Structures are given as C-alpha cells and as structure tokens.
C-alpha cells in the first residue's frame, strides 16, 4: 500500500483537511501502518500536483497556517479504482539478504556450524516477530477490529511458514551432511 492510495480512499469518503485525514487514517489503518502528520501533508501536495485531488476550501486562520480541505478528482477516483482492482505483487524474492547469507554459508564457506548458528539466530528472530504479531492480533481482537485481525492472521501464517522453512533448511542442509560434498 502506498500512503497516497490510502489518502485517496479516505477522500473518496468525503473531503477533508490534513489533520482530519490523519485522524481518519489512524482510526482505520494506523494500528498496522503508522503515519506521521508530515507524511499526510507531503502526500497531499503530491496528489494535488498529479491532479488526483484538488483544493475544495481554504480556511484562513489568524495565527496558524491556512487550513486546506481537499477533495478527490475524477482522475483520483479512477486511480483509486484501478489500484484496488489489481492484485498486489508478491514481495518474497530470492534476492533477499537472508537467502544470500544462507547460500554463501552453504555453497561457498561450507561451514556447517556457521550455517547452524545462522539458522538458529534467524529462528529466534522469526519467533520474536511471531510473538509481536500475536500480541498485536490480541489487541486488534480486543478492539473488535476484524480487518486488522484478518491482516495480522495472514502475517502470522507467513511467519509460521518461515519457521517451518527454517526447519526444512536445517534438515536438508545440515542433517543430511549436504555441506560435506557436492552442491546443496
């Protein structure tokens, strides 16, 4: 998700100014994807330059900057509709830092102990990540937020799959003595 698309979605619900949009964002998305107030204003400027939003009303405030209320344009509506209709790209790539470390230790260095240590440290990090996700899921369930809970369940399933994959790496690369000869 880009913040720009989230702001387009919020403006599709009705016009708003930066502070109001930040509040609506926090209520709907903030638990999963925190946002700074400055990001709202920077993204609104970009959206306006791209013709996706336009100034609806400017309220002059004596001792503060003018309050600008924005609304979605037709192009903004089309952009939002196109974005929501497309599936998201899958981000898991083989050119990942951990994958590279695993490959170097298994295929270049060929040191079973170093590889075992790396797998153990990665497992610890993955378990810590899983626990954080589970805590956040409990908070989402207590807040009766089914959207956040669903997304967190998906992240938990991914974290559990990563842990299962680490077990398989250990079995394939260490238990069978794969580093002693031949390519893993």
N, C-alpha and C positions, 0 to 999 in steps of 0.2 A: 504494500500500500504506500502511496505517496500522500503526504500531508495535503498536497494540492487537491487530490481527489476527495479526501475526507472533507475538506472545506467546501468543495463543490456540492457534496451530498448534504452538508449542513445548510448551505444556502438554497438548495432545492426545497428545503422545508419552509423557507421564508427568509427575507432579507435580514441582515444582522451586521453589527459593527464588531470590531476585533475582540473587545473584552467579552461581549455576549457570545461570539462564536467559540472563544476559548472555553467558556463555561459549558456550553452545549457539548463541545468536544470532550471535555473532561467527564461529563456525565455519561456519554455514550461509549467512548473509546479509551479514555485516559488510563484506566486500570491496566490495559495491555500495552499501550503505546503512549507514554507520557510526552507532553508537548509543552514547550516554553512559549510564553506570550509573544516574544520577539519573533518566533517562527510563524505565528499566525500573521503578523503584520508583513513580514518578508514574503510569505506565500501569497497574501492578498495582493501585494504590489505586482508580483509576477503574473498572477491570474488576470489582473487588470491589463497589464501590458500585452498579454496573449489574447485579450478580448473575450475571456471566459466569464468575467464578472465586470460589473460596472458600478460606478458610484450611484447610489439611489438617493441619499440625502446627506448633506454635510451640516452638522450641528456645531455652531461656533460656541466655544466655551471660553470665558474670560481669562482664566489663569491656567488653563490646560490646553494641550493641542486639540485642534478640531476633531470632533468625533465623526468618522466616516462610516455610513451604513452602506453596505454593498448588496447587490442582488445578482442573481445568475442571469447570464445572457442566453440566447438561443444556442449559440455555439458551446457555451458552458454545459447546457443540458445535453447536447449531442455528445460532447466529450465524456460526460459522466455516464451516459447510457452505454457508450462504446466500451468504456473501462469496466463497468460492472458486468457486461456481457461476455468478456473474454476470460478464459481460464488463466490463472496465474502461472508464470513459469516455475519449473521445479528448480530449486536452488542447489540441490546436492550435486556437487561436481567432483570429478576425480582429481581435479587440481585444487585440493584442499590441503592446508598446512599439515594436519594430522596424517592424511594419506601419504604425503610426501615423506614425513618422518618415518612412518611405518615402512614405506618402500626402501628408503635409504638404509634403515637398520636391518631389514630382511634381505635385501638384494645386493647391497654394497658393503656395508660394515659386517654383516653376517654374524652379529654378536647376540646369541640367544638371551643372555642375561640383560643386556641393554634393552632388547625388544620386550622382554617380560616386564622390566621396570616401566617402560613407556606405556604398555598396555594397562598395567596396574594404576599408574597415575591418571591415565585417561579415564579409566573406570571410576576412580574416585571423583574426578571432576564431573563425569556424567551422572554419578549418583547424587552429588551435591546439587546439580542442575535439576535433576528429577525431584528432589525434596523441595526445592524452591517452587517448582511448578505445582507440586501437590499442595503446598501452603497457600499459594495464590488461588488455586482451584477452590480450596475450602472457603477462602474469603469471598470468592465470586458466588459460591453456593449460599453462603450466609447472607450476601447482599441480594440474593434472588435474581442473579444476572445470568440467564440461560445462554446468552450469546458468548459472554466471556468464558463461562463454564465449558461450553462446547469447544471453543478455540483452545482452551487450556487442556482439555482432554486429548485433543489432537496432538498438541505439543508433548504431552505425557506419553502418548503412544509412540511418537518418534523417539523420545528419549529412551523408552524401554527397548525399542528396536535397536538403537545404537548400542545399548548394553548387551543385548543378545549377539549382535555382530562382533563386539569385542571378544566375547566368549568363543565365537567361531574362529576368529583370528588366532586366538591363543591355541585352540585345538589344531588348526591347520598348520600354523607356522612353528609352534613350539613342541606340542605333544608328539607330533609325528617325526620330529627331527628334520624338518624341512630345510633348516639352515645349514645342515652339515654337508650338503652337496646338491647340485642341480639348482635350477631357478625355482623360487617359490611360486 
